[in-house]
Amino acid sequence: MLNHFKSFANDESGAVTVDWVVLTAAIVGLGLVVMTTVGGAIKTQATAIGAAVTADVGTGLSSN
């Protein structure tokens, strides 16, 4: 039984999978941080653009 645990501990066949899991988790975490940081500013700018477009369309329609 002890030999089985030693061979399992020395086996590196799944090491690449662990690397990919850690790398993927880091990328997802970074994406969440960026989305959280930039999300509020994007919403504010989108609202401002929508208001400007609505005002321009309203002005254009009322002048006809």
N, C-alpha and C positions, 0 to 999 in steps of 0.2 A: 504494500500500500504506500509506503514511504517513497519507493522508487517511482510510483505513478505520479505523486505530487512533485517530485523533483523534475521529472521529464516534462510535466505540464508547466512548471515555472520556467524552465529553460527553453520551451517552445516559443518561437517568435513568428509563427505563421500568421497570426492575427494582428501583428503590430501595426501594419499599414492601415488596417481598418480602424484601429484606435486613433491613429494620426488623422485620418479623414473625418472621424466623428468630432474630434477636437477642433479641427479646422472649420468644419461646417458650423459648429456651434459658435465659434468666434465670428464668422461672417454673419450669421443670423443675428447675433447680439449687436454687432456693429450696425447692421441695418436698422434694428429697433432703436438704437441710440440716435442715429441720424434722423429717422422718421419722427421720433419724439421731439428732437431739437428743432427741426425745420418745419414740422407740421403746422404749428401755430402761425408762423409767418406766411406759409403758403395759403392757409385759409384766409388770413387778413388780406393778402394781395388778390386772391380770387374774388373776394367780396368787393373790393375796390374796383376791380376790372368790371365785374358785373354791374355795379352801380353806374360806372362811366358809360358802358354800352347801353344800358337802359336809358340814361339821360340823352345820349346821342340819338338813339332810335326815337325817343319821344319828341325831341326837337325836330328831327327830320320829318316825322309824320305830321306834326302840327303846322309845319310851314307849307305843306301841300295844300 
